[in-house]
Amino acid sequence: PPPEPVATIEDEAPSPEEERSDKGMSPTVFYVGLGVTTVLAGATAWSGMDTRSQREDFDANPTAEGYDEGVAAQKRTNVLLGITAAAGVTTAALGLFGVQWDQRAEVALSPHAASVRLRF
């Protein structure tokens, strides 16, 4: 009779996709969210300063056009503020509940094939 197959470590190890699926998201997701939130916060700050400048211009020279521009700038700032807050809350929630923070980088060489497996 032929010999029974021998199980190897590779046969028993879960695939990288299986490992990731039950561990949560990569920290990269959090850092991208943090970057997006930071950019939005900068845009909101700029918009707020622009709105204040338009208010000062209107106070110095009140016109209907100046009023309309000021109201539009205020709405823009309010929308940006809401979007920034939502992005911040979402990013924080992902960081607290969705990201697997204890992942370690791993380099593994397999004697069975001429390849290198990198996992982060």
C-alpha positions in Angstrom: 0.0 0.0 0.0 1.2 3.6 -0.6 2.4 5.6 2.4 -0.1 7.9 4.0 0.4 11.6 3.3 2.2 13.5 6.0 0.6 16.7 7.2 2.9 19.7 7.0 2.7 23.0 8.9 1.7 24.8 5.7 -1.3 22.4 5.3 -2.5 23.1 8.8 -1.9 26.9 8.9 -4.8 29.1 8.0 -4.5 31.2 4.9 -3.6 34.9 5.4 -7.2 35.8 4.2 -8.7 33.6 6.9 -6.4 35.1 9.6 -7.2 38.7 8.7 -11.0 38.1 8.4 -11.4 37.3 12.1 -8.8 39.7 13.5 -10.3 43.0 12.3 -9.1 45.7 10.0 -5.5 46.8 9.3 -4.3 49.9 11.3 -3.8 51.5 7.9 -7.6 52.1 7.7 -7.4 54.1 10.9 -4.4 56.1 9.7 -6.2 56.9 6.4 -9.2 58.1 8.3 -7.0 60.2 10.6 -5.4 61.8 7.5 -8.8 62.5 5.9 -10.1 64.0 9.2 -7.0 66.2 9.5 -7.4 67.5 6.0 -11.1 68.2 6.6 -10.3 70.0 9.9 -7.8 72.2 8.0 -10.4 73.0 5.4 -13.0 73.8 8.1 -10.5 76.1 9.9 -9.8 78.0 6.7 -13.5 78.2 5.9 -14.2 79.6 9.3 -11.5 82.3 9.0 -12.8 83.2 5.5 -16.3 83.5 6.9 -15.1 85.8 9.6 -13.2 87.9 7.1 -16.3 88.2 5.0 -18.3 89.2 8.0 -15.8 92.0 8.8 -15.9 93.1 5.2 -19.7 93.2 5.3 -19.7 95.2 8.6 -17.4 97.7 7.0 -19.4 98.0 3.8 -22.9 96.4 4.0 -24.3 95.3 0.7 -26.8 92.7 -0.5 -24.0 90.9 -2.4 -21.8 90.9 0.7 -24.6 89.5 2.8 -25.3 86.7 0.3 -21.6 85.8 0.1 -21.3 85.8 3.9 -24.4 83.5 4.3 -23.0 81.1 1.7 -19.6 81.0 3.4 -21.3 80.3 6.8 -23.2 77.4 5.3 -20.0 76.1 3.7 -18.3 76.2 7.1 -21.2 74.5 8.9 -21.3 71.7 6.3 -17.6 71.2 6.6 -17.8 71.2 10.4 -20.5 68.5 10.3 -18.5 66.4 7.8 -15.3 66.8 9.8 -17.1 65.8 13.0 -18.6 62.7 11.3 -15.2 61.7 9.9 -13.6 62.1 13.3 -16.3 60.0 15.1 -16.1 57.3 12.5 -12.3 57.2 12.6 -12.3 57.0 16.4 -14.9 54.2 16.3 -12.9 52.3 13.8 -9.7 52.8 15.9 -11.4 51.6 19.0 -13.6 48.8 17.7 -12.6 47.8 14.2 -8.8 47.7 14.0 -6.6 44.9 15.1 -3.7 46.8 16.8 -1.5 43.9 17.9 -0.6 42.6 14.4 3.1 42.0 14.1 5.1 42.1 10.9 6.2 38.6 9.9 8.7 37.4 7.3 8.5 33.7 6.5 10.6 31.6 4.1 9.2 28.3 2.9 11.5 25.4 2.0 8.9 24.0 -0.3 8.9 26.8 -2.9 11.2 29.5 -4.2 9.2 32.4 -2.7 9.2 34.8 0.2 6.0 35.5 2.1 5.7 38.9 3.8 2.8 39.6 6.1 2.1 42.9 7.8 
